[in-house]
């Protein structure tokens, strides 16, 4: 039987506005299962062979404590498995991290670093102990590193898992040869979205090393990831201030960071302050862009307009000196706090929140060392399409010229944060913009699975978890990317609350 625990202090007035909304956020779903058969309402294409594996919070407290932020919910993994014969199976399991297992053993929230505070709040001494234990709840993303399945957040640490059984195997703090991560540096942060290196099976990521000595600058290290444990330094450079990063872009020759002026004060965190109170956006400062030559390690720094982004979409080289880079942008970092429970679970507060996403393209002129931002035209038939976030593309077009982006829009009517839709943005022809939605249904991040026999960029299927708030049930929806119309759907044995990211791993079933 499903056990639901709802943070009632936060969700006053939401159920009438959005049916089933309380099942999206702040609700514990403790069920686990392995390879439970699924029934779809229409046949599933037999060329689909592999598993959609996703990661996100599904338990919002333990014992006498509960979390104040969606970002802190205990990680749970979900898997939809497709053997390629038309059948499908569903698995779900909590990540057995140190923090989760210790919390279970004491029936309370163990002292590990959280983004926000608890209810009731931790004392300063408890918070200092949590800082000492560090971040351990890997509830954001999942990657396949040359056969090693890993789960991660914006921390350098990660966990290795079995992507077939969803069992947790071990924690991992990989070292980088020839990189000083000791005193005076605190080297804890990275990105939750490593990017495939063009033409290889490797991934690129960053290590952020914050200096705790005023006379020593902090530094970035661009890193090549060959497996969960094997890392190589590509480039290293100094920075005056350390920005918060969640993702970045990669082209055939370059890795590109938008260092938005949203800075992490590591000294405050080390002294016991919560991360949520130790990150500051500076509206009056430009955004610095670091463009790193992957082969030579040369770093070019160019200023551009003040902007904030969580999610890069894609980038590619038009010619020898010109790069186009697309991101889901915001005018400031307000979006980072919209997942606070007292906001997301209160319809009046979340609707009034200054939530203003906008799809933006940056044209980078390497020769002139100039960056020009551009906005995309609005299709009046689908006016909300440029407000997408949590984007996905056909990964066969990563670091290449492409046309299509898919992503959820959380405020499709421009008024109600909770009016969800999933959209297709056509960058090459505005008339190709499309959207899918149903009243009371809440689609999450999708994943594009290409048809192995296809030739067009949008030949394939789009898979996305959806909560049917009207029936209080979750399902997996398979859409036709060409039309954004449903192909098939299957309800899961129990609900899958709002979760962040995942990916389809071929031939895993």
SULFEN-V882683 format. One record per helix or strand. SS is the DSSP state (h for helix, s for strand). FROM is the first residue (numbers start at 1). TO is the last residue. Records with the same first field share a line. If there is no record, write none. Layout:
# SULFEN-V882683
SS->FROM-TO, FROM-TO
This chain:
# SULFEN-V882683
s->6-6, 27-27, 33-37, 50-59, 61-62, 65-67, 69-69, 74-82, 89-94, 118-119, 141-145, 148-152, 155-155, 158-161, 168-172, 185-189, 193-193, 195-196, 203-211, 218-225, 231-239, 243-243, 247-247, 249-250, 254-259, 262-264, 279-281, 287-293, 299-304, 308-319, 322-330, 340-340, 358-365, 370-375, 389-392, 404-409, 411-411, 419-419, 421-426, 434-436, 441-450, 460-468, 473-480, 485-491, 501-506
h->21-23, 70-72, 98-106, 124-133, 266-270, 275-277, 334-337, 341-344, 347-352, 380-382, 385-387, 395-397, 430-432
